[in-house]
Amino acid sequence: MGVVFRAWDPVLDRDVALKMLLAQDESTSDDVVERFLREARSIARLRHPNIVQILDIGAHDGRTYFTMEFIEGSSLDSLFEKGEPAVPSPLDSTWIAPERCEPLDRIPVGGPLPLSRALLLVRSIALALQ
């Protein structure tokens, strides 16, 4: 739905991650734009050390965008390709078997997820949104 760039924010005087809709013109449905903005608003409500913060939401030259904290590092895809650090494949049905999943009421609220579980969750959500 969108593409992410490394960009410079002159007002904040720092690098940011800029996410824009892939293509946006008169034919882009309002539903697509609303879903994109809903993604930004949903992220903005989250407060966790492992989740980037939304810095700005807006439009420029008719293109909707949002900016986030820029974090230097590898892409999620490259971590899955390398299998590091012990990252299960989102297509590995045995890894997400019901008996391996914790009931929601047993996941500590406000506590961090183990890295491999967090990466799998993010990857699964990203695949679902494509």
BELVENNOR-V584571 format. One record per helix or strand. SS is the DSSP state (H for helix, E for strand). FROM is the first residue (numbers start at 1). TO is the last residue. If there is no record, write none. Layout:
# BELVENNOR-V584571
SS:FROM:TO / SS:FROM:TO
This chain:
# BELVENNOR-V584571
E:2:9 / E:14:21 / H:30:45 / E:54:60 / E:63:69 / H:76:82 / H:98:100 / H:104:106 / H:115:129
